[in-house]
């Protein structure tokens, strides 16, 4: 595995990728590492998904990423991407993480997020030049060869219904060890 650490989490929708991401990032924070970046949880009302938010991990600030039936020219399935709002927040979250965090964590890199202007290029720039551990949740259908090639030398977790509980226990310790071997902060 390469240094600086590159950790990728992937799997089909609903298998627990974001849960694993959360367990890993919480474990790293408990070990004294400052984690920054963004996460993109779904938003449900009365059990029905109505959209996705984008949340700055360090500040807790949130904005809409996409909403069902939102009238946007940028669409992913039934969701209209709220380009201006989402772009403003991810830029701020990523810039703060690059500047202040020990670990950059992004959940997720998928079709919706990549529809916001500049995210793909910002991600490539970070992967090329930032000497910090990076944890990414990657959509299972991501086919961007350039992004994927930059992640192949790192640690990969493919989450399934069968392995998610085991990964939830094992992966945080493995990721912390990988970061420590690469000279990351230790508590």
ZAMARGU-4260 file (C-alpha; in steps of 0.2 Angstrom, whole numbers, plus 5000, padded with zeros to 4 digits):
<rodrens>
0) 5000/5000/5000 | 5006/5017/4996 | 5009/5032/5007 | 5001/5044/5010 | 4986/5033/5014
5) 4972/5031/5002 | 4957/5022/5008 | 4942/5018/4997 | 4925/5011/5003 | 4913/5005/4990
10) 4898/4993/4988 | 4880/4993/4982 | 4868/5005/4988 | 4861/5001/5006 | 4875/4989/5011
15) 4883/5001/5024 | 4896/5011/5016 | 4892/5027/5025 | 4890/5017/5041 | 4908/5010/5039
20) 4914/5027/5034 | 4907/5034/5050 | 4914/5020/5061 | 4932/5023/5053 | 4931/5042/5055
25) 4925/5041/5073 | 4938/5029/5078 | 4952/5041/5070 | 4944/5056/5080 | 4945/5045/5096
30) 4963/5042/5092 | 4966/5061/5092 | 4966/5064/5073 | 4956/5079/5066 | 4945/5073/5052
35) 4938/5085/5039 | 4928/5084/5023 | 4910/5081/5019 | 4897/5067/5020 | 4881/5066/5009
40) 4867/5057/5019 | 4850/5054/5012 | 4836/5063/5019 | 4819/5053/5022 | 4802/5060/5027
45) 4789/5047/5033 | 4801/5033/5027 | 4803/5040/5009 | 4819/5047/5002 | 4816/5065/4997
50) 4834/5070/4994 | 4852/5071/5000 | 4861/5084/5011 | 4880/5088/5010 | 4887/5091/5028
55) 4904/5098/5032 | 4912/5086/5044 | 4922/5099/5054 | 4909/5113/5056 | 4893/5103/5055
60) 4886/5116/5042 | 4874/5108/5029 | 4866/5111/5013 | 4855/5102/5000 | 4864/5092/4987
65) 4849/5086/4978 | 4830/5085/4981 | 4817/5074/4973 | 4808/5084/4959 | 4818/5099/4962
70) 4818/5109/4946 | 4836/5109/4941 | 4844/5107/4924 | 4856/5095/4932 | 4848/5079/4937
75) 4852/5062/4943 | 4837/5051/4941 | 4822/5059/4950 | 4833/5071/4959 | 4837/5089/4954
80) 4855/5093/4960 | 4856/5110/4969 | 4872/5115/4961 | 4876/5132/4969 | 4871/5127/4986
85) 4881/5110/4986 | 4896/5118/4977 | 4898/5131/4990 | 4897/5119/5004 | 4909/5106/4997
90) 4922/5119/4992 | 4922/5126/5009 | 4923/5109/5018 | 4937/5102/5006 | 4947/5118/5008
95) 4946/5118/5027 | 4950/5099/5027 | 4966/5102/5016 | 4971/5117/5027 | 4966/5110/5045
100) 4963/5092/5046 | 4974/5077/5048 | 4963/5066/5038 | 4952/5071/5023 | 4936/5061/5022
105) 4923/5062/5008 | 4907/5052/5008 | 4903/5050/4993 | 4910/5052/4976 | 4896/5048/4965
110) 4886/5054/4951 | 4877/5067/4961 | 4892/5075/4969 | 4902/5074/4952 | 4888/5085/4944
115) 4894/5099/4955 | 4906/5110/4945 | 4924/5108/4950 | 4923/5093/4962 | 4931/5080/4950
120) 4946/5092/4947 | 4947/5096/4965 | 4948/5078/4970 | 4961/5074/4957 | 4971/5089/4963
125) 4970/5083/4981 | 4974/5065/4976 | 4990/5071/4967 | 4996/5084/4979 | 4990/5083/4996
130) 5001/5073/5008 | 4988/5068/5020 | 4977/5052/5022 | 4961/5052/5012 | 4946/5041/5015
135) 4933/5041/5001 | 4917/5032/4999 | 4915/5029/4980 | 4899/5025/4971 | 4900/5007/4965
140) 4897/5012/4947 | 4911/5025/4947 | 4920/5022/4930 | 4932/5037/4931 | 4948/5029/4926
145) 4959/5043/4932 | 4951/5044/4949 | 4951/5025/4951 | 4969/5023/4945 | 4975/5035/4959
150) 4966/5025/4972 | 4971/5007/4966 | 4987/5007/4977 | 4978/5011/4993 | 4967/5001/5004
155) 4950/4995/4997 | 4935/4989/5006 | 4920/4982/4996 | 4906/4982/5008 | 4892/4968/5007
160) 4878/4963/5018 | 4888/4948/5022 | 4904/4957/5028 | 4898/4973/5034 | 4898/4968/5053
165) 4916/4961/5052 | 4922/4976/5042 | 4914/4988/5055 | 4925/4980/5069 | 4941/4977/5059
170) 4942/4992/5046 | 4944/5006/5059 | 4959/4997/5067 | 4967/4993/5050 | 4965/5011/5044
175) 4972/5018/5059 | 4987/5006/5058 | 4989/5011/5039 | 4989/5029/5043 | 5002/5026/5058
180) 5014/5016/5047 | 5014/5031/5034 | 5019/5043/5048 | 5002/5049/5053 | 4998/5056/5070
185) 4997/5044/5084 | 4988/5047/5101
</rodrens>
